[in-house]
């Protein structure tokens, strides 16, 4: 059974040693998965524990709290996806002022050697860590020679000649290029969560929605044709709004999915919203009738797109 740990200090977690991979793992794209799979395979070969090490919040979020970079996945989804790769331990270390100030050398000694008994450490291309990003592959290799572990970086992963990275995925999401997003992720882009109660304004307008909170800066915003997973045996067609709802003076990012021809109570249910196509940007309307009229047009367009998507999938 996999174990999640959050703290830098504590007892030894891996008495027979470990193979550790380190990264942000936001989105768990094809490059991330290649790194994790390689570490797990090496751990099996060495009869050691397989460990993935990451941070929450992500370091870039911590240092840019006033304007954080867009997030691809929430912590719970990152944990769920990582644990699905056969890890023995997952470290989601609390990134705070103390950890930000920790020299890279101390991180290696206290975490990699101390808590994890690392025998091998694997990172992605250009990975840096520690205070002022002072740690890199050269440091890991030099300290590994002293502390008894080896360190190396995996090669970058390319798809159609393009290097896979979270930055490129964010760019593709902003552009609404979900084909490219899916190629880089290795799966359709989706956001999961538990349905929460909103203001129920959509119900009064004839468009009841299942609402998911996204308490991070999202990587996309607008109106989308979507599939909702987790309400029936097959994905349910829907139109979704992801943003702050400016017409009704919203502030918090909220994902609102209107499931076509659906009757049922989804509150508290865990669902996943898969994005298929962007219809338009979020905008502020002069009044609710104007908003409702546009929502009807959005729904018609989303139905047509999803119907065509389903037809193409059936003939593929």
N, C-alpha and C positions, 0 to 999 in steps of 0.2 A: 504494500500500500504506500502510495506516495505521501511525502510529508512536506508541508509548507512551513517555512520559517521566515521571520521578518527582521531578526536582530543580528548585528555584527558580532556581538560577543555571546558567549555561552559555551556549553560543553561540546565535545567532539561529536559530530553527527555521522562520521563515516569511519568506523574503526578499521575497515579493510582498505581504506583509501578511496579516492574518487577520481573521476574524470569530469572536469568542470567546463561548461561553456558559458560565456558572459555576453550579454547584449541588452539592448532596450526591448527588443522583441515586440515593438508596437505593430500590430497587424499580423504578426507571425507569417510573413510572406515567404516566398520560395527560398530566399537566401537564409532567412532565420531557420526555416525547417531543415535546410541542408546542414546547417551548423549543429542543430539539436540532434538530428539523426546520426551525424558523424560521432558526436560525443557519446551517445547511447551505444553505438556499435563498438566504440573503443572501450567503453566501460565493461561491456559484456566480454570482450576479448581479454581484458585484464582481471576479470572477476572483481571489479570495483563498483562503487556506487556511481550512478549517472546523476549529475547535478546541473541544473540550469540556474544561472544567477542573473537577477535583474533588479530594478529599482522602482519604487513608487513613493512620491511622484517621480516621473522621469526627470533626470537632471536638468534638461533644457526647460522643463516646466518650472522647476524650483528657481532657476536663475532668471526667468522671465515671467514672474508671477503677474505683472501688470498686463502683459500681452503674450500669453502662453502660446506655443506652437500648436497647431491643430492635432487632435488625437484621433488615431484610427480605431482603437479599441479601448474599452473600459477595463479596469483591473480584473474584474470577475471573468470576462471573456478571455483575457490574456492568460489567466491562471488555468481556466478550463481547457484552452487549446494546448497549452504547454504540457499539462499533466496527461493529455491524450497521447503523448509521444513516448511513454514508457520510462519516464524519469523516476528515480528513487527519491530525490529531494528537489524542491523548487525554492530558491531564495528570492523573495521579493522584498529587498532590504528597504527600510524606511530612509528615504533620502531627505536628510535634514541638515541643519547648519553644522552639526558635529561631523557627519559623514562627508559633507562638502569640503570641510577643512582638513580631512584626513589625508596625509601624504600617501602617495601610491604605494610606497614601500611598506607602510603600516598596514594598508589594506591587504597586501599580499601575505604578510606574516600573520595577521590576526584572523583573516577570513579564509583565504585560500589554503594556507599551510595549517593554521591553528584549528579552525572549526571543521574544515572539509578534508584535511589530509590529502591535498591534491597530489595526484601522480601525473596527470596531464591537464593542461589548461588550453582550451581552444577559443579563439575569438574570430570575429569577422574582419574583413579588410578595413584598415584605418581606425580600428577601435582604440579609444583613449579612455583613461580612468584616473581617479585620484585628484587631489588638490591641484587646481589649475591645469587639469588634464595632463598631469606629469607622467602618467603611466602609459606605456605602449608595449608592443611585442618585444622590443629589445630589452626593456626592463624586466619583463616576465621571464625571458630566457636567461638573463644574467642572474636573477634571484632564484630561478628554478635550479640552476646549477649549484647554488648554495644550499637550497632547502630541499632538494630531492625531487623536483618535478620537471617535466618537459613542457614547453609551450610552443604553439604554432598557430597560424591563421589559415583558415580555409580560403580557397579561391573564390572570387566573386561569381555569382550566378547570373547568367544572361538569358534573356528571352527575346527571340527575334532580333538579336544584336544589341539589345538594350540591357544595361546593368540593372538588376533588381534592387530597389531601395525604397524605404518608407517615403522619402522625399518625392520620388517619381510617382508613387501611388497617390500621395496627397495632390500633386499637380493634376493627375488624371481625374481624380474625384472632382476637383474644382471645375475642370473642363467638361464634366459629365461623360467622360469616355469610359464607360463601364466595361467595354470589351478589353481595353488595355488594362484596366484595374484587375479584372479577373485573370488575365494572363500573368501579371506580376505577382498576384496573391496565390495563384494556383486554385482559386475557387471564386465564386461570386462574392461580391462585397455585401455583408449583412451586419446588422446591429441587433443584438439580443438584449432582453431584459424582462423584468416583471412589470405587467400592466398596472399603472397607477391611476388614481382618480384625478381628473383635471377639473376645469371649470364647467364642463359639460355643455359648452356653448355649441359645439358641433351638433349635438343631439337636437337642440332647439332649431338649428338651421337645416335639419334633415340629413346631416352627415355625421353620425356618431363615430367616434374614433377610439382606438386603443392607443393609450399614451405611454411612452417610455421616456423617462428622464435620462439626460446625458450630461452629467455634471462636470464636463470637461469642455474645452474649446473644440467644437466639431470640425471635421475636415471637409464637410460639405453643407450646403444650405440651399433650400429651394423646395420645389414640388416635383414628385417623382412617381413613375409607374413602378409598383413594387409587388412582390409576392410575400405573403405572411406565412411563416412556418410555425407549427405547433398548435394549430386550432383544428386540424382535420388530417386525414391520412395523406392528402395531397396539399401542395401549397395553395393558399387562397389568394385570388387576385385582389388588388387593392390600389388605392392612390394615397400617397403619404406626403405630409408636410414636415420638413425638418428645419427648424429655425426658432425665432423668438416671437413670432406672431405679432408684427408691428401694428396691424389694424386694431387689435384689442389691447395694445400697450403691454405686450409680453416682454419679459426680460430673460428668463431662464431658457436655455436651449431645450426644446421638447420635440420628440419625434411622435407625430400623430398619424396613425394609419387608419384609413376608412376602408373597411372590408366590404366589398360589393355583395349585396344581397345576403348579408350575414345577420342572423338573429341569435343572440346569446350573450351571456355575461362573461367577460374575459378578465375582470378585475382579479389581480393576484396571480394570474396565469403567466407563465414564462413563454414568451414568443420570440421569434426572430424575424426581422424585416429585411428581405433581400431586395437590393436596388437594381432595377433593370434599365431605366432610362430617365433622364432629366427632362421635365416638361417646361419649366420656366424658373426664373429666380423668385425669391420671396419679395413681395411688395406690399405697400400700405394702400388700402382702398378707402375711398371717402366715406363709405357707410357699409353696413352689413348686407343690404340687398346687392350691392355691387360685388361684395366678396362672395356671396352665395352664387351669383350668376357665374362668376369665374370658376368656382369650385365645381359647378355642373359641367362646364367646358373641360376642366381638368379631368374629371371622372370619365367623360366620354373618350377623351384622348388616351387616357391610361387603359381603358378597356380595349381599345383598338390595338394599342401597342402590345399588350399582354396576350391578346388573342393571336396576333401574328407570331409572337414569341413562342407560344404554345404549339402553333402549327409547325413552325420551323423545327422545334425540338422533337416533335412527333415524327417528322420525316428525316431527321438526321441519322 
